[in-house]
């Protein structure tokens, strides 16, 4: 395994290899990806850790566009290119979908979070392997001719929801979830399953509402449900990102289910139990 690191002092201490990478400057150490079987791209400024100002939105977008472009170009330029590139975006790609069940074929939404997800996808690719020859001037990953499944994710548990114990807004909006165990297993499954190309939703089988997630968290922590946080209170604190946690995304992992992926924690109770009472 080769880890791409911005700072050599942060290189892994477990004996695995590392190579310098500066996504903002568009640089990856030449030859770093030669002979690598698969590339998983995780980098990008955090979406929910700071208030969304105009400057923060630009930072989020630019970090993803430049990072994805850098990694895709490095793959395309490799002497022996990786067979698969797996970038990541959020389930926020779909925008507010209300009660409608959303599979990976759904079109992008039209809000700010959707736009953050769309542009890096264009840079990193999204068509199935084998189409690259018809797009010689297309995105770098297309020119590499690699299989390109893309993850659409929500933060995996143990990342707890903001303001745990309180429903946000009406609480009726759908919130996809997954356990960290299932997230990692789904990633390994995607790498190994040739039929998976294009977007793949990394979520548990049955999405729940924010109200149901909050109630499950209260049960797991043995805490009473607290008063709701109205949407108008969230906006001053979070900026435009407030819309991202009060909109509804009833996202299902249709591609994973068709490929017969087995979830270790298909329910919210099982997912929370894996975090709060991990196996010894």
ZAVO-775279 format. One line per 2 residues: number of its first residue (from 1); their letters; for each residue x, y, z of C-alpha. Coordinates in nm, 4 decimals. Example, Ala and Ser with C-alpha at 12.3 -4.5 7.8 and 13.67 -1.06 7.14 Angstrom:
# residues 2
1	AS	1.2300:-0.4500:0.7800 ~ 1.3670:-0.1060:0.7140
# end
This chain:
# residues 280
1	XX	0.0000:0.0000:0.0000 ~ 0.1184:0.3512:-0.0841
3	XX	-0.0197:0.6490:0.1074 ~ -0.0072:0.9900:-0.0572
5	XX	0.0842:1.2468:0.2095 ~ 0.1140:1.6249:0.2053
7	XX	0.3723:1.6277:0.4850 ~ 0.6528:1.3726:0.5084
9	XX	0.6463:1.4106:0.8883 ~ 0.2905:1.2696:0.8762
11	XX	0.4024:0.9614:0.6823 ~ 0.2792:0.6291:0.8251
13	XX	0.4861:0.4709:1.1008 ~ 0.3711:0.1148:1.0287
15	XX	0.6303:0.0457:0.7627 ~ 0.4007:0.1048:0.4636
17	XX	0.5188:0.3219:0.1768 ~ 0.4328:0.6882:0.1299
19	XX	0.4801:0.9426:-0.1458 ~ 0.4502:1.3243:-0.1469
21	XX	0.1314:1.4721:-0.2878 ~ 0.0213:1.8372:-0.3002
23	XX	-0.3325:1.8387:-0.4452 ~ -0.3623:2.2182:-0.4367
25	XX	-0.0470:2.2575:-0.6445 ~ -0.1347:1.9652:-0.8710
27	XX	0.1716:1.7589:-0.7798 ~ 0.2147:1.3874:-0.7111
29	XX	0.5614:1.2339:-0.6914 ~ 0.6394:1.0960:-1.0413
31	XX	0.5954:0.7201:-1.0557 ~ 0.4165:0.7061:-0.7181
33	XX	0.1204:0.5212:-0.8699 ~ 0.3134:0.2946:-1.1096
35	XX	0.1962:-0.0624:-1.0603 ~ -0.0649:0.0328:-0.7996
37	XX	-0.3782:-0.1796:-0.8459 ~ -0.6367:0.0683:-0.7110
39	XX	-0.6510:0.4305:-0.5945 ~ -0.8952:0.5542:-0.3280
41	XX	-0.9251:0.9329:-0.3199 ~ -1.0413:1.0761:0.0163
43	XX	-0.8955:1.4274:0.0286 ~ -1.0978:1.7484:0.0530
45	XX	-1.1813:2.0260:0.2970 ~ -1.4419:1.9271:0.5563
47	XX	-1.8022:2.0030:0.4641 ~ -1.9611:2.0262:0.8084
49	XX	-1.6841:2.1419:1.0403 ~ -1.7056:2.5181:0.9712
51	XX	-1.9739:2.7701:0.8875 ~ -2.0391:2.8021:0.5158
53	XX	-1.9282:3.1489:0.4148 ~ -1.8593:3.2380:0.0516
55	XX	-1.4866:3.1836:0.1161 ~ -1.5460:2.8455:0.2826
57	XX	-1.7629:2.7279:-0.0070 ~ -1.4840:2.8173:-0.2515
59	XX	-1.2335:2.6307:-0.0350 ~ -1.4538:2.3195:-0.0255
61	XX	-1.5108:2.3253:-0.4011 ~ -1.1505:2.4046:-0.4973
63	XX	-1.0056:2.1372:-0.2685 ~ -1.2197:1.8740:-0.4391
65	XX	-1.1741:1.9928:-0.7957 ~ -0.7976:2.0343:-0.7658
67	XX	-0.7509:1.7184:-0.5627 ~ -0.9548:1.4999:-0.7964
69	XX	-0.7877:1.6522:-1.1023 ~ -0.4433:1.5922:-0.9512
71	XX	-0.5099:1.2276:-0.8672 ~ -0.6807:1.1563:-1.2003
73	XX	-0.3912:1.3090:-1.3943 ~ -0.1407:1.1065:-1.1936
75	XX	-0.3352:0.7896:-1.2764 ~ -0.3491:0.8783:-1.6460
77	XX	0.0244:0.9578:-1.6577 ~ 0.1324:0.6424:-1.4768
79	XX	0.3499:0.3995:-1.6731 ~ 0.1307:0.1162:-1.5463
81	XX	-0.1989:0.2847:-1.4502 ~ -0.4160:0.1628:-1.1636
83	XX	-0.7068:-0.0485:-1.2828 ~ -0.9559:0.1372:-1.0653
85	XX	-0.9997:0.4886:-0.9263 ~ -1.2519:0.5406:-0.6448
87	XX	-1.3270:0.9062:-0.5654 ~ -1.5862:1.0118:-0.3086
89	XX	-1.8697:1.2614:-0.2914 ~ -2.1647:1.3122:-0.0585
91	XX	-2.5214:1.1887:-0.0823 ~ -2.5855:1.5629:-0.0904
93	XX	-2.5215:1.5224:-0.4647 ~ -2.8932:1.4473:-0.5034
95	XX	-3.0201:1.7612:-0.3287 ~ -3.3525:1.7576:-0.1459
97	XX	-3.5422:1.4518:-0.2710 ~ -3.8251:1.4558:-0.0172
99	XX	-4.0044:1.1224:0.0199 ~ -3.8754:0.9841:-0.3108
101	XX	-3.6407:0.6850:-0.2908 ~ -3.3126:0.7682:-0.4640
103	XX	-3.0813:0.5243:-0.6417 ~ -2.7405:0.6044:-0.7896
105	XX	-2.8888:0.6826:-1.1339 ~ -3.0717:0.9889:-0.9970
107	XX	-2.9686:1.3262:-1.1440 ~ -2.7862:1.5848:-0.9368
109	XX	-2.9756:1.8396:-0.7328 ~ -2.9507:2.2154:-0.7709
111	XX	-2.8319:2.3412:-0.4322 ~ -2.4824:2.4373:-0.3125
113	XX	-2.3933:2.0943:-0.1754 ~ -2.4954:1.9324:-0.5036
115	XX	-2.2704:2.1681:-0.6981 ~ -1.9769:2.0823:-0.4688
117	XX	-2.0236:1.7150:-0.5651 ~ -2.0792:1.7599:-0.9393
119	XX	-1.7633:1.9379:-1.0557 ~ -1.5072:1.6933:-0.9056
121	XX	-1.7053:1.4055:-1.0606 ~ -1.6585:1.5624:-1.4035
123	XX	-1.2844:1.5883:-1.3407 ~ -1.2400:1.2394:-1.2010
125	XX	-1.4663:1.0592:-1.4433 ~ -1.7898:0.8714:-1.4091
127	XX	-1.8433:0.6742:-1.7287 ~ -1.7936:0.3017:-1.7327
129	XX	-1.4549:0.1602:-1.8272 ~ -1.4166:0.1091:-2.1985
131	XX	-1.5591:0.4474:-2.3037 ~ -1.2274:0.6306:-2.2769
133	XX	-1.1331:0.5753:-2.6394 ~ -1.4307:0.7825:-2.7534
135	XX	-1.3312:1.0748:-2.5290 ~ -0.9614:1.1447:-2.6020
137	XX	-0.9912:1.5010:-2.4699 ~ -1.2127:1.4138:-2.1727
139	XX	-1.1272:1.4001:-1.8025 ~ -0.7885:1.2451:-1.7161
141	XX	-0.9350:0.9297:-1.5646 ~ -1.1317:0.8705:-1.8856
143	XX	-0.8102:0.8881:-2.0823 ~ -0.6531:0.6331:-1.8485
145	XX	-0.9339:0.3910:-1.9383 ~ -0.9787:0.2744:-1.5821
147	XX	-1.2852:0.1426:-1.3992 ~ -1.4241:0.4335:-1.1963
149	XX	-1.6843:0.3538:-0.9326 ~ -1.7563:0.6640:-0.7250
151	XX	-1.8731:0.6522:-0.3615 ~ -2.1654:0.8683:-0.2532
153	XX	-2.1518:0.8710:0.1218 ~ -2.2743:1.0174:0.4479
155	XX	-2.0282:1.0394:0.7391 ~ -2.0008:0.6828:0.8675
157	XX	-2.0717:0.6115:1.2339 ~ -1.8918:0.6616:1.4765
159	XX	-1.9231:1.0190:1.3475 ~ -2.2285:1.1270:1.5477
161	XX	-2.4867:1.3704:1.4100 ~ -2.4411:1.7393:1.4918
163	XX	-2.6209:1.8325:1.8161 ~ -2.6816:1.4647:1.9160
165	XX	-3.0067:1.4064:2.1007 ~ -3.1892:1.6849:1.9199
167	XX	-3.3797:1.6470:1.5971 ~ -3.2915:1.9125:1.3410
169	XX	-3.5632:2.1163:1.1759 ~ -3.8835:1.9173:1.1348
171	XX	-3.7025:1.5862:1.1854 ~ -3.8997:1.4401:0.8947
173	XX	-3.6109:1.4637:0.6476 ~ -3.4465:1.1336:0.5527
175	XX	-3.0910:1.0816:0.6758 ~ -2.8891:0.7969:0.5206
177	XX	-2.6384:0.6280:0.7530 ~ -2.3881:0.3439:0.7648
179	XX	-2.1519:0.1902:1.0171 ~ -1.7795:0.2418:0.9676
181	XX	-1.7419:-0.1364:0.9428 ~ -1.9905:-0.1539:0.6550
183	XX	-1.8364:0.1493:0.4887 ~ -1.4894:-0.0068:0.4787
185	XX	-1.6308:-0.3454:0.3758 ~ -1.8312:-0.1835:0.0943
187	XX	-1.5175:-0.0107:-0.0284 ~ -1.3247:-0.3387:-0.0380
189	XX	-1.6215:-0.5059:-0.2080 ~ -1.6337:-0.2292:-0.4702
191	XX	-1.2635:-0.2657:-0.5433 ~ -1.3051:-0.6398:-0.5970
193	XX	-1.6337:-0.6401:-0.7924 ~ -1.5833:-0.5709:-1.1627
195	XX	-1.9518:-0.5061:-1.2315 ~ -1.9508:-0.1991:-1.0059
197	XX	-1.8594:0.1055:-1.2120 ~ -2.0020:0.4531:-1.1935
199	XX	-2.1627:0.5916:-0.8753 ~ -2.2308:0.3608:-0.5796
201	XX	-2.4326:0.4705:-0.2768 ~ -2.2509:0.3708:0.0436
203	XX	-2.5493:0.3741:0.2786 ~ -2.7399:0.1250:0.4922
205	XX	-3.0322:-0.0552:0.3211 ~ -3.3152:0.1381:0.4895
207	XX	-3.2738:0.5157:0.5282 ~ -3.4371:0.6689:0.8330
209	XX	-3.5655:1.0139:0.9134 ~ -3.3679:1.2511:1.1314
211	XX	-3.6337:1.1991:1.3977 ~ -3.5786:0.8192:1.3907
213	XX	-3.1990:0.8541:1.3994 ~ -3.2269:1.0917:1.6965
215	XX	-3.4586:0.8523:1.8814 ~ -3.2247:0.5577:1.8164
217	XX	-2.9295:0.7593:1.9426 ~ -3.1234:0.8500:2.2578
219	XX	-3.2020:0.4819:2.3212 ~ -2.8414:0.3799:2.2676
221	XX	-2.7068:0.6493:2.5013 ~ -2.9926:0.6139:2.7515
223	XX	-3.0705:0.9824:2.7185 ~ -3.4071:1.1490:2.6718
225	XX	-3.4802:1.3183:2.3402 ~ -3.4198:1.6920:2.3734
227	XX	-3.6137:1.9767:2.2186 ~ -3.5795:2.0161:1.8425
229	XX	-3.3451:2.2751:1.6921 ~ -3.5517:2.4871:1.4494
231	XX	-3.4133:2.5390:1.1009 ~ -3.3971:2.9159:1.1508
233	XX	-3.1554:2.8639:1.4434 ~ -2.9227:2.6459:1.2357
235	XX	-2.8754:2.8963:0.9551 ~ -2.6815:3.1601:1.1561
237	XX	-2.4580:2.8908:1.3061 ~ -2.3907:2.6834:0.9934
239	XX	-2.4560:2.9181:0.7039 ~ -2.5768:2.7597:0.3822
241	XX	-2.4734:2.4154:0.5101 ~ -2.7843:2.4246:0.7316
243	XX	-2.9855:2.3403:0.4202 ~ -2.7747:2.0281:0.3748
245	XX	-2.8797:1.8770:0.7085 ~ -3.2438:1.9803:0.6979
247	XX	-3.3116:1.8609:0.3427 ~ -3.4259:1.5041:0.2783
249	XX	-3.2184:1.2337:0.1073 ~ -3.3920:0.8958:0.0979
251	XX	-3.0874:0.7289:-0.0561 ~ -3.0625:0.3504:-0.0980
253	XX	-2.7611:0.1321:-0.1919 ~ -2.9213:-0.0230:-0.4995
255	XX	-2.5928:-0.1059:-0.6757 ~ -2.4487:-0.2773:-0.3678
257	XX	-2.7670:-0.4780:-0.3155 ~ -2.7744:-0.5910:-0.6797
259	XX	-2.4135:-0.7053:-0.6433 ~ -2.5189:-0.9004:-0.3291
261	XX	-2.3133:-0.7084:-0.0744 ~ -2.3830:-0.8273:0.2825
263	XX	-2.4248:-0.5560:0.5470 ~ -2.2886:-0.6340:0.8931
265	XX	-2.5023:-0.3562:1.0467 ~ -2.8108:-0.3017:0.8293
267	XX	-3.0128:-0.1213:1.1009 ~ -2.9434:0.1955:1.2983
269	XX	-2.9514:0.0037:1.6275 ~ -2.6904:-0.2434:1.5018
271	XX	-2.4749:0.0390:1.3612 ~ -2.4838:0.2344:1.6882
273	XX	-2.4186:-0.0817:1.8900 ~ -2.1039:-0.1426:1.6817
275	XX	-1.9771:0.2003:1.7888 ~ -2.0820:0.2035:2.1529
277	XX	-2.0173:-0.1634:2.2324 ~ -1.7461:-0.2773:1.9916
279	XX	-1.6355:-0.6387:2.0021 ~ -1.3436:-0.6994:2.2352
# end
